[in-house]
Amino acid sequence: MLLVAPDRPKISFELKMAVLYRSERKKILYSQLHLIEKIQTFLEKAEEAYKTSGKAYQSLIMDLTAQETKEKEDLKGNEKALRTWEELYYWRRL
């Protein structure tokens, strides 16, 4: 049995779908903006690394991403898990 508050107005199916569509579209736009920022940061780092070093690719590929930094910080104190994480990190870079 579904309980609905008696004072809540009934929302039409079309309005529900419009709200859902708008919220999902907003999530997609935010993720695209985030991706653009990441690409811009990467390109800036690539240009800087290329100017300063002959090993530009190596310095770019070995940088930790924000997610990897968070994962590594979460594993502090657990040496075995941290060692495994670091091994997998280097395998991913190969």
N, C-alpha and C positions, 0 to 999 in steps of 0.2 A: 504494500500500500504506500503510495507516494503522498507525503505530507507537503502541502503548499500553504504558505502563510495566507490567511484570508485577505489581508490588506494589500497584497502584491498585485499590481495590475498584470493582466495577461498580455504577453508580448507575442506578436505575430511571428510566424515562421520566417517570413521575408525579412523582418527586422533582425531576428536572431542571426540569419545567414549574412546579412549586411554587416553586422557588428563583427562576426567571426571573420569574414573576408577582410575587413579593414584591419583587424588586429593581426592577422596572418601576413597581410601585405606589409604592415609596419615592421614586423619581425624580419621579413625578407630584406626590406630596405636597410634596416639597421645592420644586418649581417653583411650586406653588400658594401655599406660605408666602412665597416670594420675591415673588410677585405682590401678595400682601396687604400686605407691607412697603412695596413701591413705591407702592401706592395710598394707604396711610396717610401716607407721606412727602409725596406729591403733595397730598393734602388738607390736611395741616398747612401746606405752603408756600402753598397757595391761600388759606387762612384768613389767614395772616400778610400775604400780598401784598394781599389785599382790604382789610385794616385799615389798611395803611400807604400804599397808593397807589391812584390812580384807574385806573392801567394794569395791573391785576392780571393779566389774561389775557396781556398782552404779556410781562410779566416771567416768567410761568410757562412760556410756550411757547418762549421763547428760551434757557432754561437748558439746558446740555449734560447729556445722560444719561451714565451711567458708561461705556457702550460708546463714545459719541461722544468723550468725554474721552480714552479709551485710543487710539482711532483717530487723534485729533489729535496726541497725544504721539508715536505711532509714526511720524508723517509729518514730525516736526521735522527740519530739515536738507534736506528736499526741497521747496524753495519752490514749484515748479510743481505738484506733487501736493497740497501744502497749500492752495494757492490754489484748485485744482479742488475739493478737499474742502469748503472754506468756501463756495464758490458753491453746491454741492449742498446743503450744510447750510441755507443761507438759502432755497433753492427748496423744500426739504422743509417748512420752517416756513410757507411761503405756503399 
